[in-house]
């Protein structure tokens, strides 16, 4: 407005009608864009179209068409709005009459005329053929995709309605015009059709309101004011539900924490029972060792296997007892930080697992000394699986070693090897795909050593 008034002073000083009419049209456009429609219309009436410079005809018709379109949108009633729309239609014809028939604007206004006349399919065909050739950062692209969206809406094609609304909204954001009608409609569409996207709907309508206030666009503010309350109310209701869920989760966590503390107390008591039972378990171990010595020579290898795992159990009990004593000393001396570090460390468990796997590998290979060679004979050429230097068995070999021992369930194997069932399943599948005979592969594994 500031620069328009400066131009008006210069135009009045020059006395040139073309400049005066141009300033008048610019003023009318700004007035209508900010919602002052009656003032804009009165201002346009000051222009004598019969005396208008031919170079200004398009601007005059376009400004008039835009002003009456916006006035009809703002009125949105059964009395004045139809009158404004009828005058808008006449100015649309006038715009077409002064445009180059090959221009994008002419094609758009031709489609718009068909749209006003209710010829939706004809208008849609024109728009669909034209919009791909337009740049996304142009106003015409945004307008055309917005009209396409609303034609699809009237046809009931909601997916295409959403798609072209998104294209129009993107174009509005690329163009620095603070236009937001497409984003308003997209927000309302998400609210009505996609409840899971309520957060996006709320964000879009808030962004639209900020744009409208920034430019002081009364029409857009009125339009948003009709949509904003229902979206805000729904968003607030969702927030309240989420708050209730969080409160419920906190209560459950508190209950679980109490249960965990009680469980720790129970475990501590069980550790005492383990200590008292140690002597009895040792006696049973001695009896088992005496029985093992009576087995015949043919079962000597299996005897060593069982004895090895009995010793391993005893060793774990000793280690558990020593670990308990260390925990007890830490508790008695109130070394809570040291106790936490000791309990939080996984190094001890990893070392024990390495020892355990080594013992298992050693015992298994005593039972089946040619297992690795026999296993690789079942695989395709150049697909052999061999342990690395320093290893007895690797992960794949251990899995099928357990299958050879009759443990076929992936969950049990996963528990034994400390992997997830999915990892065990993936490894079994991967190795089976390398087999010479995939259908009978695991059955062939059971035949190793027979």
The 8 nearest C-alpha neighbors of each residue, nearest first, counted from 0:
[[1, 3, 2, 4, 26, 29, 5, 30],
 [2, 0, 4, 3, 5, 6, 7, 26],
 [1, 3, 5, 4, 0, 6, 7, 22],
 [2, 4, 0, 6, 5, 1, 7, 22],
 [5, 3, 7, 6, 2, 1, 0, 8],
 [4, 6, 2, 8, 7, 3, 1, 9],
 [7, 5, 3, 9, 4, 8, 10, 2],
 [8, 6, 4, 10, 5, 9, 22, 11],
 [7, 9, 11, 5, 6, 10, 12, 4],
 [8, 10, 12, 6, 7, 11, 13, 5],
 [11, 9, 7, 13, 19, 18, 12, 8],
 [12, 10, 14, 8, 13, 9, 7, 19],
 [11, 13, 9, 10, 14, 8, 15, 7],
 [14, 12, 10, 15, 11, 9, 18, 8],
 [13, 15, 11, 12, 10, 16, 19, 18],
 [14, 16, 13, 17, 18, 10, 19, 11],
 [15, 17, 19, 18, 20, 14, 10, 51],
 [18, 16, 20, 19, 15, 52, 21, 51],
 [19, 17, 21, 10, 16, 20, 15, 22],
 [18, 20, 16, 10, 22, 21, 17, 23],
 [21, 19, 23, 17, 22, 18, 16, 24],
 [20, 22, 18, 24, 23, 19, 17, 25],
 [23, 21, 25, 19, 24, 20, 7, 26],
 [22, 24, 20, 26, 21, 25, 27, 19],
 [25, 23, 27, 21, 26, 22, 28, 20],
 [26, 24, 22, 28, 27, 23, 21, 29],
 [25, 27, 23, 29, 24, 28, 22, 30],
 [28, 26, 39, 24, 30, 25, 29, 31],
 [27, 29, 25, 31, 26, 30, 62, 32],
 [30, 28, 32, 26, 27, 31, 33, 25],
 [31, 29, 35, 27, 39, 33, 28, 32],
 [30, 32, 36, 34, 35, 28, 33, 66],
 [33, 31, 29, 30, 34, 28, 216, 35],
 [32, 34, 216, 30, 31, 217, 35, 215],
 [35, 33, 217, 31, 36, 32, 218, 216],
 [34, 36, 30, 31, 38, 33, 37, 39],
 [37, 35, 31, 39, 38, 34, 70, 40],
 [36, 38, 40, 39, 35, 41, 70, 31],
 [39, 37, 41, 36, 40, 35, 42, 30],
 [38, 40, 27, 36, 42, 30, 37, 41],
 [41, 39, 43, 37, 42, 38, 36, 44],
 [42, 40, 38, 44, 43, 39, 37, 45],
 [41, 43, 39, 40, 44, 45, 38, 27],
 [44, 42, 40, 45, 41, 46, 39, 27],
 [43, 45, 41, 46, 42, 40, 47, 39],
 [44, 46, 43, 42, 47, 41, 23, 20],
 [47, 45, 44, 43, 48, 20, 23, 51],
 [48, 46, 49, 50, 51, 45, 44, 20],
 [47, 49, 51, 50, 46, 56, 59, 52],
 [48, 50, 47, 51, 52, 46, 53, 56],
 [51, 49, 48, 47, 52, 46, 53, 16],
 [52, 50, 48, 49, 53, 47, 55, 56],
 [51, 53, 54, 55, 17, 50, 56, 16],
 [54, 52, 56, 55, 51, 57, 50, 97],
 [55, 53, 52, 56, 57, 58, 51, 17],
 [56, 54, 58, 53, 52, 57, 59, 51],
 [57, 55, 59, 53, 58, 54, 60, 52],
 [56, 58, 60, 59, 55, 61, 94, 97],
 [59, 57, 61, 55, 56, 60, 62, 24],
 [60, 58, 56, 62, 57, 61, 55, 63],
 [59, 61, 63, 57, 94, 62, 58, 90],
 [60, 62, 64, 58, 63, 59, 57, 65],
 [63, 61, 65, 59, 64, 60, 28, 58],
 [62, 64, 66, 60, 61, 65, 59, 67],
 [65, 63, 87, 61, 90, 67, 62, 66],
 [66, 64, 68, 62, 63, 67, 61, 69],
 [65, 67, 63, 69, 68, 31, 64, 62],
 [66, 68, 70, 83, 87, 69, 64, 65],
 [69, 67, 65, 71, 66, 70, 87, 64],
 [68, 70, 72, 66, 71, 67, 73, 65],
 [71, 69, 67, 73, 72, 68, 36, 74],
 [72, 70, 80, 83, 68, 74, 69, 73],
 [71, 73, 69, 75, 70, 74, 68, 80],
 [72, 74, 70, 71, 75, 218, 69, 221],
 [75, 73, 71, 80, 76, 72, 70, 79],
 [74, 76, 72, 80, 73, 71, 77, 79],
 [77, 75, 80, 74, 78, 79, 81, 71],
 [76, 78, 80, 79, 81, 75, 74, 82],
 [79, 77, 76, 80, 81, 82, 74, 75],
 [80, 78, 82, 81, 77, 76, 83, 74],
 [79, 81, 71, 83, 82, 76, 74, 75],
 [82, 80, 84, 83, 79, 85, 78, 77],
 [83, 81, 85, 79, 80, 84, 86, 78],
 [82, 84, 71, 80, 67, 86, 81, 85],
 [85, 83, 87, 81, 86, 82, 71, 88],
 [84, 86, 88, 82, 87, 83, 81, 89],
 [85, 87, 89, 83, 88, 84, 90, 82],
 [88, 86, 84, 64, 90, 67, 85, 89],
 [89, 87, 91, 85, 86, 90, 84, 92],
 [90, 88, 86, 92, 91, 87, 93, 85],
 [89, 91, 93, 64, 87, 92, 88, 60],
 [92, 90, 88, 94, 93, 89, 64, 87],
 [93, 91, 95, 89, 90, 94, 96, 88],
 [92, 94, 90, 96, 91, 95, 60, 89],
 [95, 93, 91, 96, 60, 92, 97, 57],
 [96, 94, 92, 98, 93, 97, 105, 108],
 [95, 97, 93, 94, 98, 92, 99, 91],
 [98, 96, 95, 94, 57, 99, 93, 56],
 [99, 97, 95, 105, 96, 100, 94, 102],
 [98, 100, 101, 102, 105, 97, 95, 104],
 [99, 101, 105, 102, 98, 106, 95, 103],
 [102, 100, 99, 103, 105, 106, 98, 104],
 [103, 101, 105, 104, 99, 100, 106, 98],
 [102, 104, 106, 105, 107, 101, 129, 139],
 [105, 103, 107, 102, 106, 108, 98, 139],
 [106, 104, 108, 102, 107, 103, 98, 100],
 [105, 107, 109, 103, 104, 108, 110, 102],
 [106, 108, 104, 110, 109, 105, 111, 103],
 [109, 107, 111, 105, 110, 106, 112, 104],
 [108, 110, 106, 112, 107, 111, 105, 113],
 [111, 109, 122, 113, 107, 108, 112, 125],
 [110, 112, 108, 114, 113, 109, 107, 115],
 [113, 111, 115, 109, 114, 110, 108, 116],
 [114, 112, 116, 118, 110, 111, 122, 115],
 [113, 115, 111, 117, 112, 116, 119, 118],
 [114, 116, 112, 117, 113, 111, 88, 118],
 [115, 117, 113, 114, 118, 112, 119, 111],
 [116, 118, 114, 115, 119, 113, 112, 122],
 [119, 117, 113, 114, 121, 116, 120, 122],
 [118, 120, 122, 114, 117, 121, 123, 150],
 [119, 121, 123, 122, 118, 124, 150, 114],
 [122, 120, 124, 123, 119, 118, 125, 113],
 [121, 123, 110, 119, 125, 113, 120, 124],
 [124, 122, 120, 126, 121, 125, 119, 127],
 [125, 123, 127, 121, 122, 126, 128, 120],
 [126, 124, 122, 128, 123, 127, 110, 129],
 [125, 127, 129, 123, 128, 124, 130, 122],
 [128, 126, 124, 129, 125, 130, 123, 131],
 [127, 129, 125, 126, 124, 130, 131, 132],
 [128, 130, 126, 127, 131, 132, 125, 133],
 [129, 131, 133, 132, 127, 126, 140, 128],
 [132, 130, 133, 129, 128, 127, 134, 140],
 [131, 133, 130, 129, 134, 128, 140, 103],
 [134, 132, 130, 131, 140, 135, 129, 137],
 [133, 135, 136, 137, 140, 132, 131, 130],
 [136, 134, 170, 137, 140, 133, 141, 173],
 [135, 137, 174, 134, 173, 170, 138, 140],
 [138, 136, 139, 140, 135, 134, 174, 141],
 [137, 139, 141, 140, 142, 136, 174, 170],
 [138, 140, 142, 137, 141, 143, 104, 133],
 [141, 139, 143, 138, 137, 142, 133, 135],
 [142, 140, 167, 138, 170, 144, 139, 143],
 [143, 141, 145, 139, 140, 144, 146, 138],
 [142, 144, 146, 140, 145, 141, 139, 147],
 [145, 143, 147, 167, 141, 146, 163, 142],
 [144, 146, 148, 142, 143, 167, 147, 164],
 [145, 147, 143, 149, 148, 144, 150, 142],
 [148, 146, 144, 150, 145, 149, 123, 143],
 [149, 147, 160, 163, 145, 151, 146, 150],
 [148, 150, 152, 146, 151, 147, 153, 160],
 [149, 151, 147, 153, 152, 148, 146, 154],
 [152, 150, 154, 156, 148, 160, 149, 153],
 [151, 153, 149, 155, 150, 154, 160, 156],
 [152, 154, 150, 151, 155, 149, 156, 148],
 [155, 153, 151, 152, 156, 150, 157, 149],
 [154, 156, 152, 153, 157, 151, 160, 150],
 [157, 155, 151, 154, 159, 158, 152, 160],
 [156, 158, 160, 159, 155, 152, 161, 151],
 [159, 157, 161, 160, 156, 162, 151, 163],
 [160, 158, 162, 161, 157, 156, 163, 151],
 [159, 161, 148, 157, 151, 158, 152, 162],
 [160, 162, 164, 158, 159, 163, 157, 165],
 [163, 161, 159, 165, 164, 160, 158, 166],
 [164, 162, 166, 148, 165, 144, 160, 161],
 [163, 165, 167, 161, 166, 162, 148, 181],
 [164, 166, 168, 163, 162, 167, 169, 161],
 [167, 165, 163, 169, 164, 168, 170, 162],
 [166, 168, 141, 164, 170, 144, 145, 165],
 [169, 167, 171, 181, 165, 182, 170, 166],
 [170, 168, 172, 166, 171, 167, 165, 173],
 [169, 171, 173, 167, 141, 172, 168, 135],
 [172, 170, 168, 174, 169, 173, 178, 167],
 [171, 173, 169, 170, 174, 168, 175, 177],
 [174, 172, 170, 136, 171, 169, 175, 135],
 [173, 175, 171, 136, 172, 176, 170, 137],
 [176, 174, 177, 173, 172, 171, 178, 136],
 [175, 177, 178, 174, 171, 172, 173, 179],
 [178, 176, 210, 175, 179, 214, 211, 171],
 [179, 177, 176, 171, 180, 210, 211, 172],
 [178, 180, 182, 207, 181, 183, 177, 171],
 [179, 181, 183, 182, 178, 184, 219, 207],
 [182, 180, 168, 184, 183, 179, 164, 167],
 [181, 183, 185, 179, 168, 180, 184, 186],
 [184, 182, 180, 186, 181, 185, 204, 179],
 [183, 185, 187, 181, 186, 182, 188, 180],
 [186, 184, 182, 188, 183, 187, 181, 164],
 [185, 187, 200, 183, 189, 184, 188, 203],
 [186, 188, 190, 184, 185, 189, 191, 183],
 [189, 187, 185, 191, 190, 186, 192, 184],
 [190, 188, 193, 186, 192, 187, 191, 200],
 [189, 191, 187, 188, 197, 194, 192, 200],
 [192, 190, 188, 189, 193, 187, 194, 186],
 [191, 193, 189, 190, 188, 194, 187, 196],
 [192, 194, 189, 195, 196, 190, 191, 197],
 [195, 193, 196, 197, 190, 192, 189, 191],
 [194, 196, 193, 197, 198, 189, 190, 199],
 [197, 195, 194, 199, 198, 193, 189, 200],
 [196, 198, 200, 194, 199, 195, 190, 201],
 [199, 197, 201, 196, 200, 202, 234, 195],
 [200, 198, 202, 196, 201, 197, 203, 186],
 [199, 201, 186, 197, 203, 198, 202, 189],
 [200, 202, 198, 204, 199, 203, 197, 205],
 [203, 201, 199, 205, 200, 204, 206, 198],
 [204, 202, 206, 200, 205, 201, 186, 199],
 [203, 205, 207, 201, 206, 202, 183, 186],
 [206, 204, 208, 202, 207, 203, 201, 209],
 [205, 207, 203, 209, 204, 208, 202, 210],
 [208, 206, 204, 210, 179, 205, 209, 203],
 [207, 209, 211, 205, 210, 206, 212, 204],
 [210, 208, 206, 212, 207, 211, 213, 205],
 [211, 209, 213, 207, 177, 208, 212, 206],
 [210, 212, 208, 216, 214, 213, 209, 215],
 [213, 211, 215, 209, 214, 210, 208, 216],
 [214, 212, 210, 211, 215, 209, 177, 216],
 [213, 215, 216, 211, 212, 210, 177, 33],
 [216, 214, 212, 213, 211, 217, 33, 220],
 [217, 215, 33, 211, 214, 219, 218, 220],
 [216, 218, 34, 220, 219, 33, 215, 221],
 [219, 217, 221, 220, 216, 73, 34, 222],
 [218, 220, 222, 221, 217, 216, 211, 223],
 [219, 221, 217, 223, 222, 218, 211, 224],
 [222, 220, 224, 218, 219, 223, 217, 225],
 [223, 221, 219, 224, 220, 225, 218, 226],
 [224, 222, 220, 226, 225, 221, 227, 219],
 [223, 225, 221, 227, 222, 226, 220, 228],
 [224, 226, 223, 222, 227, 221, 228, 229],
 [227, 225, 223, 224, 228, 229, 230, 222],
 [226, 228, 224, 230, 223, 229, 231, 225],
 [229, 227, 231, 230, 226, 232, 225, 224],
 [228, 230, 232, 231, 227, 226, 233, 225],
 [231, 229, 233, 227, 232, 228, 234, 201],
 [230, 232, 234, 228, 233, 229, 227, 235],
 [233, 231, 235, 229, 234, 230, 228, 236],
 [232, 234, 236, 230, 231, 235, 229, 237],
 [233, 235, 231, 237, 232, 236, 230, 238],
 [236, 234, 238, 232, 237, 233, 231, 239],
 [235, 237, 233, 239, 238, 234, 232, 240],
 [236, 238, 234, 240, 235, 239, 233, 241],
 [239, 237, 235, 241, 236, 240, 242, 234],
 [240, 238, 242, 236, 237, 241, 235, 243],
 [241, 239, 243, 237, 242, 238, 244, 236],
 [242, 240, 244, 238, 243, 239, 245, 237],
 [241, 243, 239, 245, 240, 244, 238, 246],
 [244, 242, 240, 246, 241, 245, 247, 239],
 [245, 243, 241, 247, 246, 242, 248, 240],
 [246, 244, 248, 242, 247, 243, 241, 249],
 [247, 245, 243, 249, 248, 244, 242, 250],
 [246, 248, 244, 250, 245, 249, 243, 251],
 [249, 247, 245, 251, 250, 246, 244, 252],
 [250, 248, 252, 246, 251, 247, 253, 245],
 [249, 251, 253, 247, 248, 252, 254, 246],
 [250, 252, 248, 254, 253, 249, 255, 247],
 [253, 251, 255, 249, 254, 250, 256, 248],
 [252, 254, 256, 250, 251, 255, 249, 257],
 [255, 253, 251, 257, 256, 252, 258, 250],
 [256, 254, 258, 252, 257, 253, 259, 251],
 [257, 255, 259, 253, 258, 254, 252, 260],
 [256, 258, 260, 254, 259, 255, 261, 253],
 [259, 257, 255, 261, 256, 260, 262, 254],
 [260, 258, 262, 256, 257, 261, 255, 263],
 [259, 261, 263, 257, 262, 258, 256, 264],
 [262, 260, 258, 264, 259, 263, 257, 265],
 [261, 263, 259, 265, 264, 260, 258, 266],
 [262, 264, 266, 260, 265, 261, 259, 267],
 [265, 263, 267, 261, 262, 266, 268, 260],
 [264, 266, 262, 268, 263, 267, 269, 261],
 [267, 265, 269, 263, 268, 264, 262, 270],
 [268, 266, 264, 270, 269, 265, 263, 271],
 [269, 267, 265, 271, 270, 266, 264, 272],
 [268, 270, 272, 266, 271, 267, 273, 265],
 [269, 271, 273, 267, 272, 268, 266, 274],
 [272, 270, 274, 268, 269, 273, 275, 267],
 [273, 271, 269, 275, 270, 274, 276, 268],
 [274, 272, 270, 276, 271, 275, 277, 269],
 [273, 275, 271, 277, 272, 276, 270, 320],
 [276, 274, 272, 273, 277, 271, 278, 279],
 [277, 275, 273, 279, 274, 278, 272, 280],
 [276, 278, 280, 274, 279, 275, 273, 281],
 [277, 279, 281, 280, 276, 282, 275, 274],
 [280, 278, 282, 276, 281, 277, 283, 275],
 [279, 281, 283, 277, 282, 278, 284, 276],
 [282, 280, 284, 278, 283, 279, 277, 285],
 [281, 283, 279, 285, 284, 280, 278, 286],
 [284, 282, 280, 286, 281, 285, 287, 279],
 [283, 285, 281, 287, 282, 286, 280, 288],
 [286, 284, 288, 282, 287, 283, 289, 281],
 [287, 285, 283, 289, 288, 284, 290, 282],
 [286, 288, 284, 290, 285, 289, 291, 283],
 [287, 289, 291, 285, 286, 290, 284, 292],
 [290, 288, 286, 287, 292, 291, 285, 293],
 [289, 291, 287, 293, 288, 292, 286, 294],
 [290, 292, 288, 293, 289, 294, 287, 302],
 [293, 291, 289, 290, 294, 288, 302, 295],
 [292, 294, 291, 290, 295, 289, 288, 296],
 [295, 293, 291, 292, 298, 296, 299, 290],
 [296, 294, 297, 298, 293, 299, 292, 291],
 [295, 297, 299, 298, 294, 300, 293, 302],
 [296, 298, 295, 299, 300, 294, 301, 302],
 [299, 297, 301, 296, 300, 295, 302, 294],
 [298, 300, 302, 296, 301, 297, 303, 295],
 [301, 299, 303, 302, 298, 366, 304, 365],
 [300, 302, 304, 298, 303, 299, 305, 366],
 [303, 301, 299, 305, 300, 304, 291, 298],
 [302, 304, 306, 300, 301, 305, 307, 299],
 [305, 303, 301, 307, 302, 362, 306, 300],
 [304, 306, 302, 308, 307, 303, 309, 301],
 [307, 305, 309, 303, 308, 304, 310, 302],
 [306, 308, 304, 310, 305, 309, 303, 311],
 [307, 309, 311, 310, 305, 306, 312, 304],
 [310, 308, 306, 312, 311, 307, 305, 313],
 [311, 309, 313, 307, 308, 312, 314, 306],
 [310, 312, 308, 314, 309, 313, 307, 315],
 [313, 311, 309, 315, 314, 310, 308, 316],
 [314, 312, 310, 316, 311, 315, 317, 309],
 [313, 315, 311, 317, 312, 316, 310, 318],
 [316, 314, 318, 312, 317, 313, 319, 311],
 [315, 317, 319, 313, 318, 314, 320, 312],
 [318, 316, 320, 314, 315, 319, 321, 313],
 [317, 319, 315, 321, 320, 316, 322, 314],
 [318, 320, 316, 322, 317, 321, 315, 323],
 [319, 321, 323, 317, 322, 318, 316, 324],
 [322, 320, 324, 318, 323, 319, 317, 325],
 [321, 323, 319, 325, 320, 324, 318, 326],
 [322, 324, 320, 326, 321, 325, 327, 319],
 [325, 323, 327, 321, 322, 326, 328, 320],
 [324, 326, 322, 328, 327, 323, 329, 321],
 [327, 325, 323, 329, 324, 328, 330, 322],
 [326, 328, 324, 330, 325, 329, 323, 331],
 [329, 327, 331, 325, 330, 326, 324, 332],
 [328, 330, 334, 326, 332, 327, 331, 333],
 [329, 331, 333, 327, 328, 332, 326, 334],
 [330, 332, 328, 333, 329, 327, 334, 326],
 [333, 331, 329, 330, 334, 328, 335, 327],
 [334, 332, 330, 335, 331, 329, 328, 336],
 [335, 333, 329, 337, 332, 336, 338, 330],
 [334, 336, 338, 333, 337, 339, 330, 329],
 [337, 335, 339, 338, 334, 340, 341, 333],
 [338, 336, 340, 339, 334, 335, 341, 329],
 [337, 339, 335, 341, 336, 340, 342, 329],
 [338, 340, 336, 342, 341, 337, 343, 335],
 [341, 339, 343, 337, 338, 342, 344, 336],
 [340, 342, 338, 339, 344, 343, 337, 336],
 [341, 343, 339, 340, 344, 338, 345, 337],
 [344, 342, 340, 341, 339, 345, 338, 346],
 [345, 343, 341, 342, 346, 340, 347, 348],
 [346, 344, 348, 347, 349, 343, 342, 341],
 [347, 345, 349, 348, 344, 350, 351, 343],
 [346, 348, 350, 349, 345, 351, 344, 352],
 [349, 347, 351, 345, 350, 346, 352, 344],
 [348, 350, 352, 346, 351, 347, 345, 353],
 [351, 349, 353, 347, 352, 348, 346, 354],
 [350, 352, 348, 354, 353, 349, 355, 347],
 [353, 351, 355, 349, 350, 354, 356, 348],
 [352, 354, 350, 356, 355, 351, 357, 349],
 [355, 353, 351, 357, 352, 356, 358, 350],
 [354, 356, 352, 358, 357, 353, 351, 359],
 [357, 355, 359, 353, 358, 354, 360, 352],
 [356, 358, 354, 360, 355, 359, 361, 353],
 [359, 357, 355, 361, 356, 360, 362, 354],
 [358, 360, 356, 362, 357, 361, 363, 355],
 [361, 359, 357, 363, 358, 362, 391, 356],
 [360, 362, 358, 364, 359, 363, 357, 365],
 [363, 361, 365, 359, 304, 360, 364, 358],
 [362, 364, 366, 360, 365, 361, 359, 367],
 [363, 365, 368, 367, 366, 361, 362, 360],
 [366, 364, 362, 363, 368, 367, 361, 300],
 [365, 367, 363, 364, 368, 300, 362, 301],
 [366, 368, 364, 370, 365, 369, 448, 363],
 [367, 369, 364, 365, 370, 366, 363, 371],
 [370, 368, 372, 367, 371, 373, 364, 448],
 [369, 371, 373, 367, 372, 368, 374, 447],
 [370, 372, 374, 373, 369, 375, 385, 396],
 [373, 371, 375, 374, 369, 370, 376, 385],
 [374, 372, 370, 376, 371, 375, 369, 447],
 [373, 375, 371, 372, 376, 377, 370, 444],
 [376, 374, 378, 377, 383, 372, 373, 371],
 [377, 375, 373, 378, 374, 372, 379, 383],
 [376, 378, 375, 374, 434, 435, 379, 373],
 [379, 377, 434, 375, 435, 376, 433, 382],
 [380, 378, 435, 382, 434, 433, 381, 377],
 [379, 381, 382, 378, 383, 435, 376, 433],
 [380, 382, 383, 379, 378, 384, 433, 375],
 [383, 381, 379, 380, 378, 433, 384, 375],
 [382, 384, 375, 381, 378, 385, 380, 379],
 [385, 383, 375, 382, 386, 396, 395, 371],
 [384, 386, 383, 387, 371, 393, 392, 375],
 [387, 385, 393, 392, 390, 391, 388, 384],
 [388, 386, 390, 389, 385, 393, 391, 392],
 [387, 389, 390, 386, 391, 385, 392, 393],
 [388, 390, 387, 391, 386, 392, 393, 357],
 [391, 389, 387, 388, 386, 392, 393, 357],
 [390, 392, 360, 386, 389, 393, 361, 357],
 [391, 393, 386, 390, 396, 360, 397, 394],
 [394, 392, 386, 396, 395, 397, 390, 391],
 [393, 395, 397, 396, 398, 392, 416, 426],
 [396, 394, 398, 397, 393, 399, 426, 430],
 [395, 397, 399, 393, 398, 394, 392, 400],
 [398, 396, 400, 394, 399, 395, 392, 393],
 [399, 397, 395, 401, 400, 396, 394, 402],
 [398, 400, 402, 401, 396, 397, 403, 395],
 [399, 401, 397, 403, 402, 398, 396, 404],
 [402, 400, 404, 399, 403, 398, 406, 397],
 [401, 403, 399, 406, 407, 405, 404, 400],
 [404, 402, 445, 400, 401, 405, 444, 399],
 [403, 405, 401, 402, 406, 400, 445, 407],
 [404, 406, 402, 403, 407, 401, 445, 400],
 [407, 405, 402, 401, 404, 408, 412, 411],
 [406, 408, 402, 405, 409, 401, 412, 411],
 [407, 409, 411, 410, 406, 412, 402, 413],
 [410, 408, 412, 411, 420, 413, 423, 407],
 [409, 411, 413, 420, 412, 408, 414, 419],
 [412, 410, 414, 413, 408, 409, 415, 406],
 [411, 413, 409, 415, 414, 410, 416, 408],
 [414, 412, 418, 410, 420, 416, 411, 415],
 [413, 415, 411, 417, 412, 416, 410, 418],
 [414, 416, 412, 413, 417, 411, 418, 410],
 [417, 415, 413, 414, 418, 412, 398, 397],
 [418, 416, 414, 413, 415, 419, 412, 352],
 [419, 417, 413, 416, 422, 420, 414, 423],
 [418, 420, 422, 421, 413, 423, 417, 414],
 [421, 419, 423, 410, 413, 422, 409, 424],
 [420, 422, 424, 419, 423, 425, 409, 418],
 [423, 421, 425, 419, 424, 420, 426, 418],
 [422, 424, 420, 426, 421, 425, 409, 413],
 [423, 425, 421, 427, 422, 426, 420, 428],
 [424, 426, 422, 428, 423, 427, 429, 421],
 [425, 427, 429, 423, 428, 424, 430, 422],
 [428, 426, 424, 430, 425, 429, 431, 423],
 [427, 429, 431, 425, 426, 430, 432, 424],
 [428, 430, 426, 432, 427, 431, 425, 433],
 [431, 429, 433, 432, 427, 428, 426, 434],
 [430, 432, 428, 434, 433, 429, 437, 427],
 [431, 433, 429, 430, 434, 428, 437, 435],
 [434, 432, 430, 431, 378, 379, 382, 435],
 [435, 433, 378, 431, 437, 436, 379, 432],
 [434, 436, 379, 378, 377, 437, 433, 440],
 [435, 437, 434, 438, 440, 439, 377, 378],
 [438, 436, 440, 434, 439, 431, 435, 432],
 [437, 439, 436, 440, 441, 431, 442, 434],
 [440, 438, 442, 437, 441, 436, 443, 444],
 [439, 441, 437, 443, 442, 436, 438, 444],
 [442, 440, 444, 443, 439, 445, 402, 431],
 [441, 443, 439, 445, 444, 440, 446, 438],
 [442, 444, 440, 446, 441, 445, 439, 447],
 [445, 443, 441, 446, 442, 447, 403, 440],
 [444, 446, 403, 442, 443, 447, 441, 402],
 [447, 445, 443, 444, 449, 448, 442, 403],
 [446, 448, 444, 445, 449, 373, 370, 443],
 [449, 447, 367, 446, 370, 369, 373, 445],
 [448, 447, 446, 445, 367, 444, 443, 403]]
